[in-house]
Amino acid sequence: MRKYVQPGDHVRFTNAGLAAIAHDEVIAYGHRLAVAVGDIAVGATGELRLEGVMRLPKVSGAVFAAGERLTWNNTLKALDDSMAVVGPYDIPNAAIAVEAGTNGQTTCIAVLSGGWFPDRVGTINAFDYDVDPTGVNDSAAALNAAILDAIAEKRRLFVPPGIYGLNSPLAVAVGLYQSVEICGASGAGTVPESIATAWRPGTVFVAGFTDKPAIYTNTSRGVVMRDFAVLGGNTKPTEYFDPTDTQADYVGAESRSTRYSPYCGIAIDPLNVATPADGGYPGMTYSQNVGAGSSHTVLDNVFIRGFVVGIAHACSGAQQNADHVKMRRVRIMRCDTGLAVGHAQAKISSFRDGSITQCREGFNGLSYGAQQGVPPVFSETEFGYVYRLFACSNAFGPLTLDNCFAESFRTFGQASVGASTARSPVRVRGGSYKLRTAWTTTKLLPPLLLESNGPTKFDSVPLTCDVAMEAWNFAGGTPTPTVLEGCTLTGRGDANFPPLIGITDTFNQGVVRINDVYIQPTAGSAFRMSDILERNFAASAIGVSGRLHATPHQRSAFGGAAQYQYVPGDADSNASIGGCSAHSLNVNDMTFTTTSATSVAVGDVFLWQMKAQGYSAVKFLVPALKVTGIVGNDVTCSYLFDSSQYDTVANYAPASMQVAIREWAPTQSLTGDTSSGSPTLSNVSPTTILKNGDVVVGAGIPAFTRVVSGGGTATITLSKNATATATGVAMYYGRLHTPTTSAAF
C-alpha cells in the first residue's frame, strides 16, 4: 500500500466558517498557523501554505529578537512576542522571527513553525475539552474527562498556558496500574501573588478547596506529571517571616491537616486503604485497589504553593509500594511540610534540582500515614526560610543530602526519635548550610543542630551562622559516631578557645569524630581542628603559641618529624561543679549559686538539660549556658540558644553542674613557681601559653584549678591556693607523649 500522499508545505482546506478567506490571509489552522494561497469562499475548498518565510501581521507593541518564537494572537490576528499573554485560541510558537521586531511595526518577517507539538500525533489537547483557561469557571470535570481519554487512547495530555480553576481534584491514573503523561506549558518559575491577565502564567491549576489533594494518582505505574504549577488556598504562612516550630503559624484554620488526609498539592496513593481513622478526604472513595501501590512516578518542573503538605507520598496508612518516585525541578513553597512520606515501602525515591522554601519543615517521615517514612535522596536541592530540614527516623532508612544548599534555617532536625537499635546512616556531602537567627526579630537557634542515632557524616560541608557559635551540638547514641571531615565551621574566639563540637552527656555520650575541620572565628585567622593532626599541618596546628587546641577525642599529633600521642586531662570532656543551688531561668539570663565558685571562670560553658526537640522523646544535656559574671558564690549565665527550649528547674536543677572543658596541652616545656597557701604562680615560662580560664595541672596545684587572671604574662593568679612551694613546676592539662616502641601485649 502506497503511504505517500503529497508534500507537506500545502494542504487542501474547506472553509466551514462564516466569512470568506482572502488571498494571503493568515488563519489559525488547528494548532498551527497557515496562509491562504488564494481566495476561499464560504463552503469552498482551497489551499493553505504551512511552511515558508513570509511577511506577516505583527502586534504593534511587540518587541522581539531574530530567532525568537512568536505567538499568534487570534483576536488581533497578528504575531506577538514570546512573553505575550496566551489566550484560549492563540497559538504559541506559531512562527519564528527571521528579523528583529521593534515597537510600532505592524508587520514582520518570520518563518512559519508548527505551533504546539506539530509532530506529536499522540497528544490530546485540553482545549478540545471546553476547559476555561481564564480561571473563572471550573475546569476539573473537563480535565478529568481529558485524562480518562488520554489513558484509554495511550496518549499524553497537553494543557496549554492558562489559569485553570479546580472545584474538585484532578484524578491522574487512579485505576490499578494505569499510566498517563500530563504536561503543561511551564511550571517551576515562581508564580506571582496576584495572577493578573497582564502576566503570562504558563499552566496553572488553582484549587478552590482546602480539604483534599489538588491532584492525585493512586496505584498507578509510570505516571508523568510535568511543566505546570498548582496553587492552594492555605492562608498561611505569609511571605517571608521568622521560621518557627509552631504548626499553627503555617496552617490556616480553613486547611485540613490530619494524619492520613492532609490538604496537599499532589498526593500519591491516598485512597489504597479502607477509610482511615481521621475519616479520610471528604467526598473521596476509599478502598481503591487495597494491597497495591504506585511505582515509577515522575514529577518534573512542577511548582507547588499554598498547601499543608506540598507532596503527600504514601500517607494513606497503607504500606504497599509507592516506590521509585522521581521529583525533578520541583519547587515547593509556603506549606507546613514540603514533602511527607508515610511508610517504609516508599523507597528508592529522589528529589533533585528543586527547592523547598518558606515551610516549617522540608521533609517529614514521622507525622503522616504509618509514620515510618523513608526520605528520598535529596541532591542539588535548595532549602530556604525553613525551621528544620528534615524529621524522620533512621530506624526505617538512610538519609542523604548531596550537594544541597540551605540558608536561613534553624536546625537540620532529626533522623531519630530516641534510643532506637535500628541505625541507618545519615550523610551530608558538599553544598552549603547557613543557619540564621535574625529576620524581623532576633531569636536564638534551637539547641540541637542534629539528632541522629545512626552513623552520621558531614563530608566537605561549610556550616555557617550569622552569630558566633559557642557550641555545635550533634546528639546521638553510641556506638554510632558523628563524623565531620573536611568541613568549615564558624565559631567564637581564636585557636586557644575553639567552639565546642558534639558535647553531650545523654545517651552514653554520642561520639563526634573531627577530621580536618577548619574553624573560622569571629576575629582572626582560621585554624584547624582534627582528632589526628598530621605532619604537614604542624606549623599551624601544634605550634600556635606553644599549645595544642585539642578536640574532645584527640588521639595524636605530629610536630615536625616527631609523633605524639595525646593524653586528655580527664576521662570526660566535662567537669562536675558541685554545691549548686538556687537555679533560676530568667527572661534574659540564667542564675545559680555554687559553693565551688573558685572553679568557675567567666567564659565557661555549662551544660543544661533541654526540652525534647521536635518529635524526639529524649531530653539531651548539652552546652547551653555561658558564664557572664561571678559575684561571690552567685553565677550569671547567658543563653546560647532559644530560651524557650531549656527544661524548667522543676525538671532539672542539679546539685552538681557540668562545665565543658576546653582541651589543651603545651607543645613545649611550660613551668612556673608555686607558693604554699598562695594562688599566685610566678616566673611562668614561656608566657605565651597559659590563657585565662585554662584548667591547670601540676605538682602542688589542687584538682580542677583554673587560671583566673594574668594569662599571657609571667605572673598568674589561680583559682585555688597551691599546697606546696616549689620552683620550675611543670604545668599542663592534656599531655603529648612520645609513643613507646615496646610491645603493649
C-alpha positions in Angstrom: 0.0 0.0 0.0 1.4 3.4 -1.0 1.7 5.6 2.0 2.9 8.9 0.5 0.1 11.3 -0.3 1.6 14.8 -1.1 4.2 17.3 0.0 3.5 18.9 3.5 4.0 22.5 2.6 0.5 22.9 1.2 -2.8 21.3 2.3 -6.4 21.4 0.9 -8.8 23.3 3.2 -12.5 23.7 3.2 -13.8 27.0 4.6 -16.5 26.0 7.0 -16.6 29.4 8.6 -19.0 32.3 8.3 -16.8 34.6 6.2 -14.7 34.3 3.1 -10.9 33.9 3.4 -8.9 36.4 1.3 -5.7 35.6 -0.7 -2.6 35.8 1.7 -4.9 36.0 4.7 -3.3 34.4 7.8 -5.5 32.0 9.7 -5.4 29.6 12.6 -5.3 26.1 11.1 -6.0 24.0 14.2 -2.9 24.2 16.4 -0.7 25.9 13.8 -0.7 28.9 11.5 -1.4 28.9 7.8 -1.6 31.4 4.9 -4.3 31.2 2.2 -2.9 30.7 -1.3 -6.0 32.2 -2.9 -9.4 33.4 -2.1 -11.6 30.7 -0.4 -15.3 31.5 -0.3 -17.5 30.1 2.4 -18.1 26.4 1.8 -15.4 26.4 -0.9 -12.1 24.4 -0.8 -8.7 26.0 -1.4 -5.1 25.7 -0.5 -3.2 26.8 2.6 0.5 27.3 2.9 2.0 25.8 6.0 5.7 26.5 5.5 8.0 29.3 4.4 9.4 32.7 5.3 6.8 35.3 5.0 5.9 38.9 5.9 3.1 38.5 8.5 1.0 40.8 10.6 2.6 41.9 13.9 1.2 43.4 17.1 2.4 47.0 17.0 3.8 47.0 20.6 5.6 43.6 20.3 9.4 43.7 20.6 11.4 40.6 19.8 14.8 39.4 18.6 15.6 37.4 15.5 15.2 33.8 16.3 12.5 34.3 19.0 9.5 32.2 19.0 6.3 34.2 18.3 2.7 33.7 19.4 -0.3 34.2 17.1 -2.8 36.4 18.8 -6.1 35.1 17.3 -8.1 38.1 18.5 -5.8 40.7 16.9 -4.9 38.4 14.0 -1.2 39.3 14.4 2.1 37.8 15.8 3.2 38.8 19.3 6.4 38.3 21.2 7.1 35.2 23.3 6.2 36.9 26.6 2.7 37.7 25.5 -0.4 36.6 27.3 -1.7 33.4 25.6 -5.5 33.3 25.2 -7.5 30.2 24.8 -7.4 30.3 21.0 -4.0 31.8 20.5 -1.1 29.7 19.0 2.2 29.8 20.9 5.3 29.1 18.8 3.3 29.8 15.6 6.3 31.3 13.9 10.0 32.2 14.4 11.2 35.7 13.8 13.7 36.0 10.9 14.3 39.7 11.7 14.0 41.6 14.9 10.7 43.3 15.6 10.5 46.8 17.1 7.8 48.9 18.7 5.5 50.4 16.2 6.0 47.9 13.4 2.8 46.3 12.1 4.4 43.6 10.0 7.5 41.3 10.5 9.5 38.7 8.6 9.0 35.3 10.2 9.1 31.6 9.2 6.0 29.5 10.0 6.5 26.8 12.6 4.3 24.1 13.9 2.8 25.6 16.9 2.4 23.3 19.9 3.7 19.8 19.3 3.4 19.7 15.5 4.9 16.2 15.3 3.3 14.6 18.3 0.3 12.9 16.9 0.0 11.1 20.3 -1.1 14.2 22.1 -4.5 15.3 23.3 -5.0 19.0 23.8 -7.1 20.1 26.8 -8.5 23.0 24.7 -10.6 20.4 22.9 -12.5 19.6 26.1 -14.0 23.0 26.8 -11.7 24.0 29.6 -11.6 27.6 30.8 -8.0 29.0 30.7 -9.1 32.2 32.4 -9.8 30.6 35.8 -13.3 32.0 36.0 -15.1 28.7 35.6 -14.3 25.2 36.9 -12.1 23.1 34.6 -11.8 20.0 36.8 -14.6 18.0 35.1 -13.3 18.7 31.6 -9.7 18.0 32.6 -10.7 14.7 34.2 -12.5 13.7 31.1 -9.4 14.5 29.0 -7.3 12.5 31.4 -9.5 9.4 31.0 -9.3 9.7 27.2 -5.5 10.0 27.3 -5.3 6.9 29.5 -7.7 4.9 27.2 -6.1 6.1 24.0 -2.5 5.7 25.3 -1.8 9.4 24.5 -0.3 12.2 26.5 -2.4 15.1 27.6 -1.2 18.6 26.9 -2.7 21.5 28.9 -1.9 24.8 27.2 -1.0 28.0 29.1 -3.8 29.4 31.2 -5.2 29.5 34.7 -7.5 26.5 35.4 -9.8 26.6 38.4 -10.4 23.3 40.1 -13.6 22.7 42.2 -12.6 19.1 42.7 -9.3 17.2 42.5 -7.7 16.0 39.3 -7.6 12.2 39.2 -4.5 11.2 37.3 -4.4 7.5 36.6 -6.3 6.1 39.6 -7.2 2.7 38.2 -4.9 -0.3 39.0 -1.6 0.1 37.3 -2.9 2.8 34.9 -0.4 5.1 33.2 -0.5 8.6 31.7 1.6 11.6 31.0 0.2 15.1 31.7 2.2 18.2 30.6 1.7 21.9 30.7 3.5 24.8 29.2 5.7 25.8 32.1 5.8 25.2 35.8 8.7 25.7 38.2 9.0 29.5 37.8 7.7 31.4 40.8 4.0 32.3 40.4 3.1 35.9 41.4 0.9 36.5 44.5 -1.8 38.0 42.3 -2.3 36.3 39.0 -3.3 39.1 36.6 -4.2 38.9 33.0 -1.1 41.0 32.1 1.2 38.2 33.2 1.7 35.1 31.2 1.2 32.3 33.7 2.2 29.1 31.9 -0.1 26.3 33.0 -1.5 26.9 36.5 -4.1 24.8 38.4 -5.8 26.7 41.2 -7.5 24.5 43.9 -10.8 26.0 45.1 -11.0 23.8 48.2 -8.8 23.2 51.3 -9.6 19.7 52.4 -8.4 17.4 49.6 -5.4 16.9 47.2 -5.5 19.2 44.2 -4.0 16.4 42.1 -3.7 12.7 42.9 -2.6 9.4 41.5 -3.5 6.1 43.0 -1.9 2.6 42.5 -0.6 3.7 39.1 2.5 2.8 37.1 4.8 5.2 35.3 2.7 8.3 35.6 4.5 11.5 34.5 3.3 15.0 35.5 5.3 18.0 34.4 5.5 21.6 33.4 2.7 23.1 35.5 2.0 25.0 38.7 -0.6 24.1 41.3 -1.7 26.7 43.9 -3.7 26.0 47.0 -5.8 28.0 49.4 -3.9 27.7 52.7 -3.8 31.2 54.0 -0.6 30.6 55.9 2.3 31.2 56.0 2.6 34.8 54.8 5.6 35.9 52.8 9.0 35.7 54.4 8.7 35.6 58.2 10.7 34.2 61.1 10.6 30.4 60.9 9.0 28.7 63.9 8.2 25.2 65.1 4.6 26.1 65.6 2.3 24.4 63.1 -0.4 27.0 63.6 1.9 29.6 62.0 1.9 27.5 58.8 -1.7 26.1 58.6 -4.7 28.3 58.2 -7.9 27.4 60.1 -9.5 26.5 56.7 -7.0 23.9 55.8 -7.1 20.2 56.6 -4.0 19.0 58.5 -4.9 15.4 59.6 -2.5 12.4 59.7 -3.9 10.4 56.8 -5.5 13.0 54.6 -3.7 16.4 54.7 -4.6 19.2 52.3 -1.9 18.8 49.7 -0.8 19.8 46.2 -0.1 16.3 44.9 -1.0 13.1 46.6 0.5 9.7 45.7 -1.6 6.7 46.8 -4.1 8.5 49.0 -7.0 6.0 48.6 -5.5 2.5 48.6 -6.8 1.7 52.1 -10.1 1.4 53.9 -11.3 4.7 55.3 -8.6 5.8 57.7 -9.1 6.8 61.4 -9.2 10.5 60.6 -12.2 10.0 58.3 -10.2 10.4 55.1 -10.7 13.0 52.4 -14.3 14.3 52.3 -16.2 13.0 49.3 -13.5 10.7 48.0 -13.9 7.0 47.7 -11.6 4.7 49.6 -10.7 1.0 49.4 -9.4 1.6 45.8 -7.1 -1.3 44.9 -6.2 -2.1 48.5 -2.9 -4.0 48.7 -1.4 -2.2 45.7 0.6 1.0 45.4 2.1 3.2 42.7 5.6 2.9 41.3 7.9 4.9 39.0 6.0 8.2 39.3 7.8 11.2 37.8 7.1 14.9 38.8 9.2 17.3 36.7 9.3 21.1 36.5 6.3 21.5 38.9 5.6 24.4 41.2 3.5 23.9 44.3 2.4 26.6 46.7 -0.2 27.2 49.5 -1.0 23.7 51.0 -0.5 22.0 54.3 1.8 19.4 52.6 3.3 20.1 49.2 3.6 16.4 48.2 1.9 13.7 50.3 3.6 10.5 49.3 2.0 7.2 50.7 0.2 8.9 53.6 -3.0 6.8 53.5 -1.8 4.4 56.2 -1.3 1.5 53.7 2.2 0.1 53.3 2.4 -1.0 49.7 4.8 0.1 47.1 4.7 3.8 46.3 8.4 3.5 45.4 10.6 4.9 42.7 9.2 8.4 42.8 11.4 10.8 40.9 10.9 14.5 41.7 13.0 16.7 39.4 12.9 20.5 39.3 10.1 20.6 41.8 9.6 23.8 43.8 7.5 23.7 46.9 6.7 26.9 48.7 4.6 28.2 51.7 3.4 24.9 53.1 3.7 23.4 56.6 5.7 20.4 55.2 7.3 20.4 51.8 7.4 16.6 51.3 5.8 14.0 53.6 6.3 10.2 53.2 4.2 7.8 55.2 5.8 4.4 55.2 9.0 2.4 54.7 8.0 0.8 51.4 8.0 4.2 49.7 11.7 3.8 48.9 14.2 4.4 46.1 12.9 7.9 45.5 14.8 11.1 44.8 14.3 14.9 45.0 16.7 16.7 42.7 17.3 20.2 41.3 14.4 21.6 43.2 13.7 23.7 46.2 11.6 23.8 49.4 11.2 27.3 50.9 9.1 29.1 53.5 7.9 25.9 55.1 8.1 24.8 58.7 10.0 21.6 57.6 11.4 20.4 54.4 10.8 16.6 54.8 8.6 14.8 57.3 8.5 11.0 57.7 7.1 11.0 61.3 3.7 12.6 61.2 1.7 11.2 58.4 0.4 7.8 57.4 2.1 4.9 59.1 4.7 7.4 60.5 7.6 5.4 59.1 8.5 7.4 56.1 11.8 6.8 54.2 13.3 10.1 52.9 14.3 10.4 49.2 17.8 11.2 48.2 18.0 14.9 48.2 20.5 16.2 45.7 21.2 19.7 44.4 18.2 20.9 46.4 17.7 24.3 47.9 16.1 24.8 51.4 15.3 28.3 52.5 13.4 30.0 55.3 12.5 26.7 57.0 12.7 25.8 60.6 14.1 22.2 60.2 15.3 20.5 57.1 14.0 17.0 58.0 12.2 15.0 60.6 12.5 11.2 60.2 13.8 8.1 61.9 16.8 6.2 60.7 15.1 3.1 62.0 13.4 3.0 58.6 16.0 4.0 56.1 19.0 6.2 55.4 19.1 10.0 54.8 21.2 11.6 52.2 21.7 15.3 51.4 24.1 15.5 48.4 25.4 18.9 47.3 22.4 20.7 48.7 22.1 24.4 49.7 20.3 25.6 52.8 20.1 29.2 54.0 18.1 31.0 56.7 17.2 27.8 58.6 17.2 27.0 62.3 18.3 23.3 62.5 18.9 20.2 60.4 16.3 18.5 62.6 16.3 14.8 63.5 17.0 11.5 62.0 16.0 9.6 65.2 13.4 9.9 67.9 15.1 8.0 70.8 17.3 5.1 71.6 16.4 3.0 68.6 18.6 0.0 67.9 18.0 0.3 64.1 20.5 2.9 62.9 20.6 3.7 59.2 23.2 6.2 58.2 22.9 9.9 57.6 25.2 11.6 55.0 25.5 15.2 54.3 28.0 15.8 51.4 29.1 19.1 49.9 26.8 22.0 49.3 26.5 24.9 51.8 24.4 25.4 55.0 23.8 28.8 56.5 21.9 29.0 59.9 20.3 32.2 60.7 18.9 33.8 63.9 17.8 37.2 62.8 14.9 38.0 60.5 12.3 40.6 61.6 13.5 39.9 65.2 16.5 38.1 66.6 15.7 34.7 68.1 18.5 32.2 69.1 18.7 28.8 67.5 17.3 25.6 68.9 19.9 23.7 71.0 20.5 20.7 68.7 21.9 21.1 65.2 21.1 17.4 64.6 19.8 14.4 66.4 20.8 11.1 64.9 21.2 7.6 66.2 22.8 6.3 63.1 26.3 6.7 61.7 26.4 10.3 60.5 28.9 12.0 58.3 29.3 15.6 57.2 31.7 15.5 54.3 33.2 18.7 52.9 30.4 20.8 54.2 30.6 24.5 55.2 28.4 25.2 58.2 28.0 28.9 59.0 25.8 31.1 61.2 25.0 34.8 61.4 26.1 34.8 65.1 29.2 33.4 66.8 28.6 29.7 67.6 29.9 28.7 71.0 28.7 25.1 70.6 27.7 22.9 67.7 25.5 20.3 69.3 25.3 16.9 67.5 23.3 14.5 69.6 23.0 10.7 69.3 23.9 7.5 70.8 27.0 5.2 71.0 28.5 3.3 69.3 27.4 5.2 66.2 29.5 8.3 65.8 29.0 11.6 64.0 32.0 12.4 61.8 32.9 15.9 60.5 35.5 15.6 57.8 36.9 18.4 55.6 34.3 20.8 56.9 34.4 24.5 57.8 32.6 25.9 60.8 32.1 29.5 62.0 32.7 29.9 65.7 33.8 32.1 68.6 37.2 33.1 69.8 40.5 32.0 68.5 42.8 29.0 68.2 43.1 28.8 72.0 39.3 28.5 72.7 37.6 26.9 69.7 33.9 26.2 69.7 32.5 23.1 71.4 31.6 20.4 68.9 29.4 17.4 69.8 29.5 17.6 73.6 26.6 15.8 75.3 26.0 13.8 78.5 22.9 12.0 77.4 22.6 8.6 75.7 26.1 7.4 77.0 27.6 10.4 75.1 27.3 10.5 71.4 30.8 10.3 69.9 31.9 13.0 67.4 35.0 12.5 65.3 36.6 15.5 63.9 38.9 15.2 60.9 40.5 18.2 59.2 37.8 20.7 60.3 38.6 24.4 59.9 37.2 26.9 62.3 36.6 30.5 61.1 36.5 32.5 64.3 34.6 35.8 64.7 38.0 37.5 64.7 41.4 36.4 63.4 42.5 33.7 61.1 41.0 30.3 60.5 42.6 27.3 62.3 42.4 23.6 62.1 40.9 21.0 64.5 41.4 17.3 64.0 41.5 14.2 66.2 44.7 13.4 64.3 47.0 16.3 63.3 49.3 15.2 60.5 52.8 16.4 60.0 52.1 18.8 57.1 49.9 20.8 59.4 52.5 21.0 62.2 53.2 24.8 62.0 49.6 25.9 62.2 48.2 23.2 64.4 50.7 22.2 67.0 52.8 25.4 67.1 50.1 28.0 67.9 51.6 29.9 70.9 53.2 26.8 72.2 49.9 25.0 72.8 47.7 22.4 71.1 44.0 23.1 71.0 42.7 19.6 71.3 39.4 18.0 70.4 37.4 16.0 73.0 38.6 12.9 71.1 42.1 14.0 70.3 44.3 11.0 69.6 47.6 12.1 68.1 49.6 14.9 66.6 52.8 15.5 64.7 55.3 18.2 65.4 57.9 18.3 62.7 59.3 14.8 62.4 58.1 13.7 65.9 54.8 11.9 66.5 52.9 12.4 69.8 50.1 10.6 71.5 47.6 12.9 73.2 46.5 12.0 76.7 43.5 14.1 77.9 43.4 15.8 81.2 40.3 14.0 82.2 38.5 10.9 81.0 35.4 13.0 80.4 35.0 16.1 78.3 33.0 17.7 81.1 33.8 18.5 84.7 31.4 18.5 87.7 31.0 21.7 89.7 29.4 20.8 93.0 27.4 22.8 95.6 25.0 24.3 93.1 21.5 25.6 94.1 19.0 28.4 93.6 18.8 27.8 89.8 16.7 30.4 88.1 15.8 30.6 84.4 15.0 34.2 83.8 13.9 36.1 80.8 17.3 37.2 79.7 19.7 35.1 81.7 20.1 32.1 84.0 21.5 32.3 87.5 22.6 29.8 90.1 24.7 29.7 93.3 27.6 27.4 93.9 30.0 26.8 96.8 32.6 26.0 94.2 32.7 29.4 92.6 36.5 29.4 92.5 36.3 26.5 90.0 34.1 28.7 87.7 35.5 31.2 85.2 33.8 33.9 83.1 33.5 32.4 79.6 32.8 28.9 80.9 30.1 27.0 79.1 27.8 24.9 81.3 25.6 22.0 80.1 21.8 22.2 80.7 19.0 19.7 80.1 16.9 20.8 77.1 13.4 20.0 76.2 12.9 17.2 73.8 13.3 18.7 70.4 10.8 18.4 67.6 9.4 14.8 67.5 12.1 13.4 69.8 11.5 11.5 73.1 14.9 12.4 74.5 15.9 15.4 76.6 19.6 16.0 75.8 22.1 17.6 78.2 24.2 19.9 76.0 26.4 23.0 76.3 23.9 25.8 76.6 24.9 28.4 79.2 27.8 30.8 79.0 29.1 32.4 82.2 29.0 36.2 82.0 29.5 37.2 85.7 30.6 35.8 89.1 29.9 37.7 92.3 30.8 35.8 95.4 29.0 32.5 95.0 26.5 33.8 92.5 26.9 32.9 88.9 25.1 34.6 85.9 24.9 32.9 82.5 23.6 34.0 79.1 21.6 31.7 76.9 23.4 30.2 73.9 20.1 29.0 72.4 16.4 29.8 72.3 15.5 30.2 76.0 12.1 28.5 75.4 13.9 25.2 74.7 15.5 25.0 78.2 13.9 22.5 80.5 12.5 24.0 83.7 14.2 23.9 87.0 11.2 21.8 88.2 12.6 19.0 85.9 16.3 19.8 86.1 18.1 21.6 89.0 21.3 19.6 89.6 23.4 20.0 92.7 26.4 19.4 90.5 26.5 21.1 87.2 28.6 20.0 84.2 31.0 22.5 82.6 32.5 21.8 79.2 36.3 21.6 79.4 38.4 23.0 76.5 41.2 20.5 76.0 44.7 21.9 75.6 48.3 20.8 76.0 51.6 22.5 75.9 53.8 21.7 72.9 57.0 22.7 74.8 58.1 22.8 78.4 55.9 25.0 80.5 57.0 25.8 84.1 56.2 28.2 87.0 56.9 28.7 90.7 54.3 27.9 93.4 54.0 29.2 96.9 52.1 27.1 99.5 48.9 28.8 100.6 49.0 31.4 97.7 47.1 31.5 94.4 50.0 33.2 92.7 52.0 31.4 90.1 55.2 33.3 89.3 58.0 33.1 86.8 55.8 31.4 84.2 57.8 30.5 81.2 57.1 30.8 78.4 54.4 33.5 78.9 52.5 32.8 75.7 50.9 29.5 76.6 48.5 29.9 79.5 45.2 31.7 78.9 42.6 32.9 81.3 40.1 30.1 82.0 42.6 27.2 81.4 42.4 24.3 83.7 46.0 23.7 85.0 47.5 20.5 86.4 50.9 20.4 88.2 52.6 19.3 91.4 51.2 21.3 94.4 48.3 22.6 92.4 44.8 21.3 93.6 42.5 19.4 91.3 40.5 21.5 88.8 42.4 24.7 89.4 41.7 27.5 86.8 43.7 30.5 85.5 41.7 33.4 86.9 43.9 36.2 85.6 47.3 37.0 84.2 47.1 34.7 81.2 49.8 35.6 78.7 52.1 37.1 81.4 54.8 35.8 83.8 52.5 36.1 86.9 49.3 34.1 87.0 46.5 34.1 89.6 45.0 30.7 90.1 41.5 29.9 91.4 42.9 27.8 94.3 45.9 28.2 96.7 48.9 26.0 96.0 49.6 23.2 98.5 53.4 23.3 98.2 56.2 25.7 97.5 58.4 24.8 94.5 60.2 26.2 91.5 60.1 25.1 87.9 56.8 23.2 88.4 55.8 21.5 85.1 52.3 22.6 84.1 49.8 21.1 81.6 46.2 19.9 81.2 46.3 17.3 78.5 49.8 16.0 77.6 51.6 15.0 74.5 53.5 11.7 74.9 56.2 10.1 72.7 54.8 6.7 71.8 56.8 3.7 73.2 58.2 1.2 70.8 57.9 -1.7 73.3 55.1 -4.2 72.9 52.0 -3.5 74.9 50.6 -7.0 74.8 
